[in-house]
């Protein structure tokens, strides 16, 4: 019987690549429900997955709106009868020193939280009865910024730390129900999320404030997340620096803060 997998943020980057890899790996054995705000690019990804043999359903969704999150799950269940896996991948980034954000612009901090945290919470809550029935899998795509606070990423880190805490607690709650929760922590990945992210005024930044030498490919990142989901891993920390930083944070937090600062381009460091 084909598994039904919902992916949010599926029109580009990591989400789109996960959809393609799932379609290629499982072919006719998977139903892919693809969600994002951009219907045109979402349809293009769906066509690629259909060509590989997967059944696809496109559901344009803004995860910052609770009703649309619940409608996404309802639509998937109406079409395929249930949910086996939910991949909470939708997210937006931001780069701004907190001191540079004006009071009248702080509203985008709340919007970032609605997308990165609440979108995952709402989708997961709506899907939970079906995931419990299927003993399914939940994936939360967080970030290394959800383990270690990154300068210039106060809003982004806050939203990803919140994701980390929510899904860690949920994992314990669902253990007896046979539902796994995998939290993934990508580092710098070659996607458009940072250039599409927000600046201090809440407008599209257009560039990244992070050094990108040695950035992970989208293909590798997607493969690691899907492997973690399949094997029901608790966490997927993707880089050696991330694993080292997580350990050092416990015994030498000052070193970790220097590592985080070193990841920024010189022109965006606080003076």
C-alpha positions in Angstrom: 0.0 0.0 0.0 1.4 3.4 -1.0 2.6 5.7 1.8 1.2 9.2 2.0 3.8 11.8 2.8 3.1 15.5 3.3 5.9 18.0 2.7 5.5 21.7 3.5 7.8 24.2 1.7 8.0 21.8 -1.2 8.3 24.3 -4.1 12.0 24.9 -3.8 15.2 23.9 -2.1 15.3 21.1 0.4 11.6 20.4 0.3 11.5 20.1 -3.5 14.6 17.8 -3.5 13.1 15.6 -0.8 10.0 15.2 -2.9 12.1 14.2 -6.0 14.1 11.8 -4.0 11.1 10.2 -2.5 9.5 9.9 -5.9 12.6 8.3 -7.4 13.1 5.9 -4.5 9.5 4.8 -4.0 8.0 5.5 -7.4 4.4 4.1 -7.4 4.6 3.2 -3.8 4.3 6.8 -2.5 1.6 9.5 -2.5 3.2 12.9 -2.3 1.2 15.9 -0.9 3.2 19.0 -1.8 2.5 22.3 -0.1 3.9 25.8 -0.3 2.7 29.4 -1.1 4.0 29.3 -4.7 1.5 27.3 -6.8 3.4 27.6 -10.1 6.8 26.2 -8.8 4.9 23.7 -6.7 3.2 22.4 -9.9 6.6 22.1 -11.6 7.9 20.0 -8.7 4.8 17.8 -8.8 5.2 17.2 -12.5 8.8 16.1 -11.9 7.6 13.6 -9.2 4.8 12.3 -11.4 7.2 11.6 -14.2 9.1 9.5 -11.8 6.0 7.4 -11.0 4.7 9.0 -7.8 1.1 10.0 -7.1 1.1 13.7 -6.4 -1.3 16.2 -4.9 -0.6 20.0 -4.9 -2.1 22.0 -2.1 -1.1 25.7 -2.2 -0.7 26.6 1.5 0.5 29.5 3.6 1.5 27.8 6.8 1.4 31.1 8.8 -2.4 30.7 8.6 -3.9 28.0 10.8 -6.9 27.4 8.7 -4.8 26.7 5.7 -2.6 24.2 7.6 -5.7 22.3 8.7 -7.1 22.4 5.2 -3.9 20.9 3.9 -4.3 17.9 6.1 -8.0 17.6 5.4 -7.3 17.7 1.6 -4.6 15.0 1.9 -6.8 12.7 3.9 -9.8 13.2 1.6 -7.6 12.2 -1.4 -5.5 9.4 0.0 -7.3 8.3 3.1 -4.6 9.0 5.7 -1.2 10.3 6.5 2.0 8.2 7.1 4.6 10.9 7.3 4.6 14.7 7.8 7.7 16.7 6.9 7.5 20.2 8.4 10.0 21.9 6.1 8.4 25.3 5.4 10.4 28.2 6.8 11.8 31.6 6.2 15.2 33.1 7.3 16.2 36.5 8.5 19.5 38.3 9.0 19.5 41.4 11.2 21.4 42.7 14.2 18.8 43.2 16.9 20.0 46.7 17.6 19.4 47.7 14.0 15.7 46.6 14.0 13.4 49.6 14.5 10.4 49.3 16.9 7.9 49.7 14.1 9.5 46.8 12.2 9.5 44.2 15.0 6.3 42.7 13.6 8.2 40.5 11.2 9.7 38.7 14.3 6.2 37.5 15.0 5.6 36.6 11.3 8.8 34.5 11.3 7.6 32.7 14.4 4.2 32.0 12.8 5.9 30.4 9.7 8.8 28.5 11.4 7.1 27.4 14.6 3.3 27.8 14.4 3.0 26.4 10.9 4.7 23.2 12.1 2.5 23.1 15.3 -0.7 23.6 13.3 0.1 21.0 10.6 1.3 18.5 13.2 -1.8 19.0 15.4 -4.2 18.5 12.4 -2.3 15.4 11.2 -1.7 13.8 14.6 -4.9 11.5 14.7 -3.9 10.0 11.3 -0.3 9.7 12.3 -1.2 7.8 15.5 -3.4 5.5 13.4 -0.6 4.7 10.9 2.2 4.7 13.6 3.7 7.3 11.3 6.7 9.6 11.2 7.0 13.3 11.9 10.0 15.4 10.7 10.9 18.9 11.8 13.4 20.7 9.7 15.1 23.0 12.2 18.6 24.4 11.8 22.0 24.5 13.6 20.7 28.0 14.6 18.1 26.0 16.6 20.9 24.5 18.7 23.4 27.4 18.9 22.4 31.0 18.9 23.8 32.7 15.8 24.6 36.5 15.8 22.5 38.3 13.3 19.9 35.6 13.6 18.0 36.5 16.8 14.6 36.0 15.3 15.5 32.9 13.2 17.3 31.3 16.1 14.4 32.0 18.4 11.9 30.3 16.0 14.2 27.3 15.5 15.0 26.9 19.2 11.2 26.9 19.8 10.8 24.2 17.1 13.5 22.1 18.8 11.8 22.3 22.2 8.4 21.6 20.9 9.3 18.5 18.9 11.6 17.2 21.7 8.7 17.3 24.1 6.3 15.9 21.5 8.7 13.0 20.8 8.4 11.9 24.4 4.6 12.2 24.4 4.3 10.1 21.2 6.7 7.3 22.0 4.1 4.9 23.4 1.9 5.6 20.3 4.6 4.4 17.9 4.9 7.8 16.2 8.5 8.9 15.6 9.7 12.5 15.7 12.9 13.3 13.8 14.4 16.8 14.2 16.9 17.7 11.5 19.6 20.4 12.0 21.0 21.5 8.6 23.9 23.9 8.6 24.7 26.2 5.6 23.0 24.6 2.6 23.1 25.8 -1.0 19.5 27.0 -1.2 17.8 30.4 -1.7 16.4 30.5 1.8 18.9 33.1 3.1 18.7 35.4 0.1 14.9 35.2 0.2 15.0 35.9 4.0 14.3 39.2 5.7 16.5 42.1 6.7 16.2 44.5 9.6 13.3 46.3 8.0 11.4 43.0 7.3 12.1 43.2 3.6 13.8 40.6 1.3 17.5 40.6 2.1 18.7 39.6 -1.3 22.0 38.2 0.0 23.3 36.0 2.7 25.3 37.2 5.7 26.9 33.8 6.2 30.1 32.5 4.8 29.2 29.7 2.3 32.6 28.0 1.7 32.0 24.3 2.0 28.2 24.6 2.1 26.3 21.3 1.8 24.5 20.5 -1.4 20.7 20.4 -1.4 20.8 16.8 -2.6 23.0 15.6 0.4 20.9 17.5 2.9 17.6 16.0 1.6 19.1 12.5 1.6 20.3 12.9 5.2 16.8 14.1 6.4 15.0 11.3 4.6 17.4 8.7 5.9 16.8 9.9 9.4 13.0 9.8 8.9 13.1 6.3 7.4 15.2 4.9 10.3 13.2 7.0 12.9 16.2 8.8 14.2 15.6 11.3 17.0 17.9 13.9 15.6 20.0 14.5 12.4 22.9 16.9 13.1 24.5 17.2 9.7 27.9 18.7 10.0 31.0 17.9 12.0 31.1 21.6 13.2 27.5 21.3 14.4 28.2 18.2 16.4 31.4 19.7 17.8 29.6 23.0 18.6 26.8 21.2 20.4 29.3 19.3 22.6 31.5 22.4 23.3 28.4 24.4 24.3 28.2 22.3 27.4 31.8 22.7 28.5 33.2 25.8 26.7 30.4 28.1 25.6 32.8 31.0 24.9 34.5 29.0 22.1 31.1 28.2 20.6 30.2 31.9 20.5 33.5 32.6 18.7 32.7 29.9 16.2 29.3 31.4 15.6 30.7 34.9 15.0 33.3 33.5 12.7 30.5 32.1 10.4 29.4 35.6 9.6 30.7 37.7 6.7 32.9 40.6 7.9 30.5 43.2 6.6 27.6 42.0 8.8 29.4 41.5 12.1 28.5 43.8 15.0 31.0 46.6 15.5 
